[in-house]
Every structure is written in C-alpha cells, then in structure tokens.
Amino acid sequence: MNTTNHTAHCRITATLRRLAQRVFGACLLSASAVAVAAAPQPINLLEDRAAWTLAPQPGGPRWDGNTLLVPALADGNAQLQQALRPITLGPAASWRAQMRLAAVQPNTADAALGMVLVAPTGNFLAVMMRPQERDLIVIRSNGKAWRQPLTGFVAAPMPAGPATAAHLLEVQSQGGRLRISIDGTAVLTTPFRDFRPSQMGLRASNTQAVVDQWVLQDTGQDPRLARLAGVLQAPGTQVCFEDKFEDGNTAARAAKSILSGVGSFFGAEPETPKSAKPPIDSRTAWSANWSDAESAFTRDTARKRLVLQTKGQDDIRQVSPNSHDPIYFAGVAVQATLSFPLLSPDANGGVLLQQAFPAEASGQKPDEMLFAQITPSDLLLYERTNTAAKPAQWQLITRVPHGGVAQRPFTLRLVHQAENAWVFIDGQLMIAADNVKQLRINNAGLRTEGVVTMEVSHFLFTEI
C-alpha cells in the first residue's frame, strides 16, 4: 500500500471515529445506564385482594382459598362474568402479564375464559381460551360494542389436552404490539398498536374459571419512543415551524444526516437543495394581538412567551401560526412548553394538530383535528372528525391523571402517525392510542376553553 494513501486513510478513519463518539457518546452512556438499572419487581396481582372489584351478587366472582374463582351462572344461559383490578404501568413501559388458569365444567361449545385488559376509556381487549374449540382468540371493543380488530378477530390453536387442564397464559407488550403465549409457546402477535391498560382482570363466559397465579411486571422502556418523544429526529425530516418568542426568531429547517457533518472534513459542506423552503418569520406568523370581552392573545417578546386567554365559562379560542406543510401523510408532532397562571376547575388548554381544509370548502367541511388538553387534574386526548350525519363531531379517545403538572411549567407533546397518536409530558409517555382517524395534518396550534390563561414559552411543529 502507498504510505501516503495509508496515512490519509488512517486520519479519515480516526476523524470519523471521533465524530461518531461525539454524536453517539451521550446516547451510548444513556443506554448503558438503562441497561444496568434494576428491573422493577414483579407484582402478584392476587396478593392485594382489596384492589379487586368483585360482583356483589350471589354466585358472582369470589375468593376460594388462594384462588380467584369466576363461577358460571346458575341459569345456564350465555352469560359472562369478570373480576377487575387497577394496575399502574410506568411511562412508556413495556410489560408482561402471566396467569395460570383453568376451566371448570366448560360444557358449552362457546365457553371461553381468559385475561381482559381495560383502557381508561372503558375500551377493552380480551385474550380468551376456548376449551372446547381448542383455540385462543383475541377480540377488542370500541366503547360498549365489539370492534373487530382490523380484518376480524385473531385466533390461534391451543395445546392438546383435556378441556379442564390448567394453562399458563402470557401477554407481553412488544414494540407497541401484544405478543401472546400459552404454556411458554408464542402463538400470535396482535395487530393492535399501543393498547395501554389501566385495569386487568379475569373474564369467563359459559364456564367456571379459576386462577391461582397471576404476575405483572414492568420490563423496561419501549425503545421506539426516542423518536416519538423528540429525543432523536430522523435525518431529512422538516421542522415546519418553531417559535421561541424572540424578535427576529425564524425556523424552517431539516434534520441533518450524520454524513452531512462529515462533508466539512473533506473541504466542502453539502449544498442546500434549490427546492428548500424559505424560512418563516415567527414575528408575523401568528395573528395580531387582540383583547375583547371573550378572549385575549399576545405574543410577548419582552417576556419571551405567547399568552392565550379565554374569559368566560363557554368561551373557546384557538390560534395557529403560518407554517410549512409536512409532506403528504407524514408523521408529525406539535410540542409546547406551557404554564397556567389561571386554570379554573372546568377549563382546559393544550396543543392541537389539524387537517385544515381550503377556505372555499370551510363552510361545508369543518377542519378535523386532534387536541391534547390539560385540565386541573387530567390529560385528555380528543378527536374532531366529520361524518355525513355529524360534521365537527368531538370524541374522547382517552384520559389519564397527569399528577399535578398544571401547577408548574411543563412540555406537552402530541404526535400523530397513521391511525396512532401519542401524548408526552416532559418526555414521558402518558397516552398511546391506536384508534384515531388517519388525518393529513397540515397545521398545528393552541387552544383554550373556559376561564383560563395559558402561557407558552416554546412552540414547535415538526415531522418525525
């Protein structure tokens, strides 16, 4: 090998190694810290009997020694019973639930028993064994009605054996989906994404079910969440708008690939594409300041914040800056650092992602949106969509307690991609929903309802 070329090659290799260390070093250290952290201890769900809600009627679910028993109803009709208890999962946690259960006298062909997972809205997912059919099914609800998951209910065969044999049933979250095993053998993975239960229980239909072992364990953080939470941004994704509420602040950029930083080592920076969009001046992107009997709006550069206020119990206001459109059906996020000097008990405020329709169509077709709102106690995710019968129909997707964040400054982030939505507070996943409408988001903004003053010190609308 030529000595000069060999020396140059070594220098370039060393330079790239140092660059990689600078870029990825913090991430590797963070990952190492997670790897050595002690895993949370498993929880025995049968141990705390006071946590369980058992039906009060005679013949309902009850404790039988060290087991939980859900008996069949005496009338012999197609009936189901269940026992539930609350569970607490860490933010962005992966988890595993394992139960040993058996059917007692599964005399009818449609007898079924298994694990039910209930979301905060009451929607539920049930993983049920059918002893006579010798299969395992997964079904989910939408409110009170059954909702067929994607192309119909999911089914898998059960191990051979008598109908009354005990089986070890396991449900494990895995990359946003649920992996289901029976007797240690994985049999299926659900197509549902990010179903996060707040209750777990035993469900039985047309049979008596008995459980003598039930363990729930937090197995660590979901690794997909770095991008969704905004910790990492994929190369080439566009920042549609950003405002830190300073005079002259502008933002419209794309996240650079690591290789774009390598160009300088070879004497040249990559050229900016000729099609790059011009930056948006954040000083003129928002509406002009206003104040009237119902609301007020100020972009305050002296205090480096935006203030949105509604003054009456029934008053509603929302504002959105001019921004670049994300690419067609891109995954998007809106993020804002918020504080609430005033938030009355029935009021709320938060961030929204919007599919805004052209002005000429607005009279016939209201804008559709996702709205992540903060109340004094809860975080709620709402969806507004249009149907032929009911335009601009609001629907609550889910709600969770936020732990008192409304009393201090915090960062609220709403992410939407395809039929999924995620909501983060200070980087911690609070809501994950797989049942939202697929929207072509082209706008983001802020909204307040009721007697509330909301201050914003940073606003970001970006592709993910």
N, C-alpha and C positions, 0 to 999 in steps of 0.2 A: 504493500500500500504506500502511496505517496505520503511522505511525512507531513507536508503542508496540509494536504487534504485531511489527513488523520487528525491533526491538531485542531483544524477548524471544526471537524465533526464533533470532537470531544467538547469544544467550547459551546457549540449549539446545544448538544445534549445536556450539558451542565446548566445552561441558561434555561432550557425548558423544564429541567428538574426543579430549579429554584422557583420558576413561575408557578409550577404545579403545587409546590409546597406552600407558596403564599396564598394561592387561590383556595386550595382544598385543606390546608392545615387545620383551620378552625373547625371545619366540618368533621375531619377525622378525629380531632380531640373530643368534639361533642359526641360523636358516635361511640368513642371508646368509653366515655363517661356513662352513656346509657347502657353499654354492654355490661359494665361491672356493677351497675346498680342492683340492689337486692330486689328480686321479684316480689310483688305483693303476695301475701299468704292466701291460700285458698279459703273460701268461706263455705262452711257447711250450712246449706240452706235449711236443713231440717232441725238445726240446733236451736234457733231462736223462734220458738213456737208463737210468741206474741206477735211476730211480724206477719203471720199468715192470716188471711181473711177466709174463714170457713163459713159455708152457708149455714144459717141458724135453723133451717127447717129439719124436722126429724128425717133420718135417712140421708142427710147431707154428708159432705166430706168431714172426716174426723180423724183424730189420732188413735192409733191402735198399737199400744206399746211404743216401740221405737219407729214405727212406720206411719206414713201418711196414707190414708185409705179414702178413695172416692168410690162409694158403692153405686151399684146400679139401682135405678128407681124401681119401686115395687110394682108399678102398673104395667111394666113390660113394654111400654111404647118407646118409640125412637126418642130418647132423651139424652141430654148430655149434662154433665156437672163438671165443675172445676174449682180448684183452690188456688189462690194467688197470694203473692207477697211482693213488696217492693224490693228493687235491687239498685245498687249505686255503682256505676261504671265510671272510671276516671276519664278525663277529657281525652278524646282521640284514642281511647284504649281499644286494643284487641282483647278478646276474651274467649273463654271456653267454659261451657256448662256440661256437666256429665251426671247422668242419673241412671240408677238401676231400678227397673220397674217390671211388673208382671201383670198380666190379665188374669182375672179370676172369673170363671164361668162366662167366657166370651161366646155366647150361644148363637148370636145372630150373625148373618153374613157381613153386615156393615158395622160390626163392633170395631171401635178404634180407641186408642189411648196414647198419650204422649205428652210432650212439652209444649206449652204455649208461651209466647213472648208478646208482651203488650207494650205498644208505644205510648208516649204521653197523651196523644190524642184519642186513645182507645182503639186505634187500628191494631190488629194483632196478626201474628204469624204462628201457625201450629205445625209441629213436626210429629206426625201420628203414625203409630204402628197399627196395622190391621191384621190381627192374628189369624183369621180365617182365610183371607185373601193372600196371606203371606207376603205382604208388601208394606212399604213405608211411603207415606205421602206427605207432601209439603203444600200447604194452602195458606192464603192470606186474605184478610178482609180489607174493605175500604169503608170505614165507618161501621154501620151495622150489617151491611151486605157483603157477601163474599165477592172478592175480586180475583179473577183468575190471573195467576202470575204469567204475564207475557203470553205464551202460547197455550196455556192450560196448566193444570196442576202437575207438579213434578212427582214422579213415582220411581221407586227402586225396590228390588226384591229383598225380602228378609231372609235370614239364615234358616235352614231347615231345622225342624224340631216341633215339639208339641205346642199347641196354641197357648198353653198356660206357662210356658218356660219364661224365666226371667232373662231380660236383655239389658245390656249396657248401651244407653243411647247418649250420643255426644253431639253437641252443636258448637262449632267454633267459628268465630269471625275470621275471615282470611282475605285481606286485600279488599275489603268492602263487601265481600260476599259471605255466605254462610256455608261451611263445609260440614257435612253430616256423616257420622259414622255410627255403626251398630256393631257391638261386640268387637271393637277395635279395628274394624274394616271400614274404610271410607266408601260410601255408596253413592253420594251425589254432592254436587255443589249448586246452590240455588242461583238463579239469575238475578235475584234482588240485590240492590246495592245499598249499603249503609243503613240497614234496619237496626236502629239502636233502641233496645227495650228499656223501659223503666220498671216493668213488673215481669215476673216469671212465675209459672205455675204448672200444675198438673191438670190435664184435661182428659175426660173419658166420655165415650158415647156408647150406649148399649152394652156396657160391660163394667165390671168392678175392676178398679186399678189400684195397685199397691206399690209404694215407693219406699225403699229402705236405705237409699244412698243418693245424695244429691250435692254436688260440689260446683261452685262457681269460682273462676279465677281470672283475674286481670293478667294478660300475658304480654303487656308492653304496648308501646305506641305504634299506631298504623304508619308504616314508612311512607305512604303516599302523601302524607299531609304536609310535608315540607313545601311542595309547590302550591298546594291549595291554600296553605296558611300565609303564603307570601314570603317565606324564608328564602326560597330559591325561585328564580324566574327563568323559564326556558329561553334559550337563545332565539332571537328574532321576534319575540313577542312584543307587541306595541303597547306603549303607555299612551292611552287615549287622551288623558287629561290629568294634571296634577296641580294642586294649589297649596302653597304654604302660607298664603295670605300676606305676602310681602310685595311692595311696589316693584314692578318690573319682572316678577317671577313668571317664567314661562316653562312649559314642559310638553314635549311630544318627542318621544324617542323610542328606540327599540333596544331590547336587552342584547348585549354583545355576546357572541360566542367567545370561548377562551382563546380560540385561534386568532380572533381579531386583535387581541393584545400582543400576539406573537409577531405581528407584522412589523412593529417598531424595531425589533431586534434585527430585521433584515433591511432596515433603512427606509421603510415606507409604511404608512398607515393605509388600511383598506379604504377605497373610495366610498363616499356616501352615494347610495343609489340615486339616480336622477329623478326617480319617481317618489322620493321621500317627501312626506307631507310637511308643509311649513309649520313651525311651532305656533301654538295658540297663546295669545297674551291673556294671562289669567286676570289682568286688571279689568278687561272688558268682556270676559267670558260669561260672567254672571249677570243677572238682571240688575238694573239700577236700584239703589237703596230706596226703601219705601217705609212708611208707617201710616196705618189707618186704624179705624176702630176695631178691626178684627185681627190684624197681624202686623208684624214689622220684620224688616230684613235689612241687615247691614253687613257689608264687607269692610271690616275694620282693620286697616293696615297698621295703624298705630299700636293696637293690641295684638296684631297678627292672628286674627281669627274672624270667622263669619258667625253672625248671630241671627237665628231664625226664631221667631216668637209668634205664638197664637194666643189670643187673649180671652176667648170665650169657650165654654164647655163644648160647643158644637162647631167651633172653628177648625178648619183644616187648611194647611198650606204646604206646598212642596215647590222646591226650586231645583233646577238642573243647569249646569254650565254648558256652553257650547263645547263640543269635544269632537275628536276624530272618531269615526265609526270603526268598531272592531271588524275584522274580516268576517265573512259570512258564517254564521253559526259557530263562531269561536267560543271557547270557554272564557268567561270574563269574571272580574271581581271589582267590587267597589269597597273602599275602605275609608273610614273617617275616624279621627281622634275627637271624641265627644266629651262634653261635660254639661251638666244640667243645673244651672243656678236655681231654676224653678221647675218642678215636675209634680203636678197635682195628682191625687190618687187615681183619677180616671183618665189621665193624659198619657201621651206617649210620643216618642220621637225616634228617628233612626234613618237608615240608608235604604235606597231602592235601586233596583235595576229595571230598566224599562224598554219595552218594544214600542217605540213611538211611531205612529202611522203618519203619512203625509197630511199636511194641513187640509188639503181638499177632501180628505177622507175622514177627518176627525169627527165630523158631525154624525156620520153613520157608524164609525168604528172607534170606540174609546181605546186609549192606549192600554196595553197589558203590562203587568209588572209583578215583580217580587219585592216584598217590603219586609225588612228585618227591623222590628220595633222593640224599643225598651220601655217598659213600664216601671213603676217604683219597685216591683218585686220580680218580674218575669221578663224573659226574652221570647218573642213570638215571631213566627215566620208566616206571612200571609201571601196569597197569590190572588191577583186580579186578572180574570180572563173573560173572553167574550164567547157567548153561545148565541144561537139563533133566537132562543127564547129569552135569555137574560144577558144583555151586554153589561160589561163592567161589573161582573159578579165577584165578590170577595169570598175567599175560602181560607180558613185557618188550616195550615199544614201541620204545625205542631207548636208546642210551647214548653219551656223549661224554666225553672228558677235560675236567676243569674247571680245570686249570692250577694246582692247589695252593691253592684258596680255603679248604679245610678248616683251614688253619693260621692263619686270621685271621677277624675278624668280616666278614660279608657279608650281602647281602639276597637271598633266594631267593623267586622269584615264579612261581606256577603259574596259568595261565589256561586256561579251557575254554569253548568255544562250539561248539554243534552237534557235529560229528564231528572237531573240531580242538582241538589243545592246543599251548600254547607254554610254554616254561620260560625264565626270565631269571635271570641272576646279576648283581647290581649294575647292572641296567638293560640288560645286553647279552643279546641273544637267543642261547641255547645250543641249544635243541631246538625244532623245529616239526614237528608230526605231524598227518597228515590221516586217520589210520586208527583213531581211538579211538571208543569207543561213545558215542552220544549219551545223556547222563545228565541227569536233572533234579536238579541239585545243590541240596541244602538244608542242607549243613553243611560245615565246614572244620575242620582241626585239625593236630596234630603227631604224629609217630610216630618211635620209635627201635627198632632191632633190634640185639641183640648187646651187647657191652661198650662202652657209650658214655655220655657225659654231654653233653647239648645244652642250651645256654642261649639264651634268646630275649629280646631287649630291645624288640621291637615286633612286634605281630601285627595283621594287617588282613585282613578278609574283606569283599569288596565286589562289586557288579555292575560291569560295564564298559560 
